[in-house]
Amino acid sequence: MPSNPILILILAAIGLVLAIVAGYYVVRFMRGSIKITMVRTGYNAGETITGSFELHTKKPIEGNKLTVSLIGTQVTKTYRDGKSRTRSHEVYRNETVIEEAKHYPAEYRSTHEFEISTPNASAPNFASSPIFQGLATAMRMLSDRHTCLKWRVEARLDAKGVDLAASKKVTVNVGSLM
């Protein structure tokens, strides 16, 4: 048995962090779930992503809003002193509100259809928008082999307490935007 108090504190801290993370996911699971369904996961710029998601609450939930979003995240991996470091930065978000604030009773089930647009270069004022500026910066950095642009569709019930959320990876070809 270790008698070093620093080692004991470190092990206790790691155990506490693991317990908190596990507890969060247990509470989230006990509240309910969201399941996203899409026919396809590859899109070109300007296309519309269509799909549906099923919301199932196991306990009563006071919802602030129910949304579906297309999120683009620039992921950069750097190497320094033999160590790798990964940094993520959101460069695109297109969010659609499906329902405003609502009370969801226990064992509530509903299916929601959604349509969400991918970045569209032919939209008026797109080239001067902050979205284009963020995507342009991300695309310039993509020439670096250690940077990539990851996309996902996320359905989220923003609620009091722990949110319910699910996401599905998609591919968006934005090369034609630049």
N, C-alpha and C positions, 0 to 999 in steps of 0.2 A: 504494500500500500504506500502511495507516495506521501512523504512527510513535508514536501516543499509547499509552503502556503501559496506561493505565486502560481504554481502548477494547479493546485486545487481550485484557486479562484478562476483561472483560465478555463478549466474544465467545467466549473459551475456556470460560468458565463456562456460558454458554448451550449451547454445543456439547456439553459434558460432561453436562449435565442431559438434553438430548435423547438422547444415546447411552445413558444409564442407563435412561431410560424405554423406549426402543426395545428395549434388551436384556432388560428385564423381560418385555415382551410376547412377544418371541421365545422366551425360556425357557418362559414359560407355554404358548405354542402348541406347543412341542416336547414338553411333558409330556403334553398331551392336551386334551380339551374336554368341555364339558357343553352339551347342547341341550335346552331346555325346550319342551314342546308343551302347549297348553291349547286346549280347544274354544272357550271364550269368555273375554273379558277384562273384562267389566263385572259388578259384583256389588253387592248391597245388604247393609247391616249384618245380621249373623247368618247369612248364607249361607256355604256351604262351597265353597271353590275346589278344583277337581279338575283333575288333569292328570298328566303324566308327564315324565320327563327321561331322556335317554340319557347315560351316562357312558362315555367312551372314553379309555383311557390309552394313550399311545404309548410311554412308558417305565415301568419299575417305580416305584411310588409307595407310600410308607409313610403311610397315611391315619390321621389322628387321629379324625375323624368325618365322616360324610356327612349333610348337613342340607338341609332346604327351609324357607324362612322367608317370611312376609308382613311387609313392612317399610313403615311409614308415615313419611314425612319431611316436616317443615314447612319450606318454602322461603320465605324473606323477602328481598325486594329493597328496599334503601333507597337514597335519593338524597341526597347531601350535597356541597355545593360543586361541583355539575355532574358529579359522578362517581357511578356506580352501584356498589353492593356487594351481593353475594348471600351469604346465610348459610343454612346447612342445619342442621336439628336433628332427630334421630330421635325420634319421639314414640310409636311403636308397633312392637313386634316380637313375632311369634308364630312360634316356631321348633319344628320337629319333627325329631327325630333319625331318620334312615332306617337308618343302620348305624353301629355303634360302631367303634373302632379296627380297622383291617384292612389287610393288605398287598394291593395291587393289582398284578398282574404286567403286563409290557409287552403291548400290544395287547389289553387287557381291555375288553370291552364288556358293558354291562348296562343294562337299562331298568327304571326304578323308577316305580311309580304313587304319587301323593301326594294327600292331602286335607288342607286347612288352613283353619281357620275365620277368618272376618272378625270384627271386634269385634261383640259381641252384648250389647245392652242388657238383654235379658231374663235373662241369666245371674245367678245369685245373687251378691250383693255387688259387682256390676259398678260401681255408682255410687260406691262407696268405694275402688275399686281405683286403684293408681297409673296404670294404663293409661287409665282414664276421666279422671283428672285431667289427664294429658298431652293426651288428645284434646280435652277441654273447653277447655283453654288454646289449643290450635291452632285450634279452631273459632271461639273468640272473636276470634282474630287474623285469621281468614279474612275478617272483615268489612272489613278493610283490603285495598284492591285490590292491594297489593303482596305479599300472602302467599297461598300455596297449599299444599295438602296433596297430596303425590305418593306413590303406592303402587307397590310392585313385589313380584313373587315372585322369590326368589333361591334357586338350588340351589348348594351350595358343598361341595367336598371340602376340608376343613381338613386340610392335609398338612404333612409336614416339608418345609421349603423353600418353594416357591411354591404357593399354593392354586390349585385349579381352580374357577372360578365362572362362572355365567351368570345373567342376570336378565331378566325380562319385565315391562313396564309393565302395570298393571291399574288399573281404576277401581273404587273402593269408595265407595258412597253412604253416608256416615256422618251425614248431616244428620238422620236419624231418631233418632240416639242422644241428641241434645241436647234 
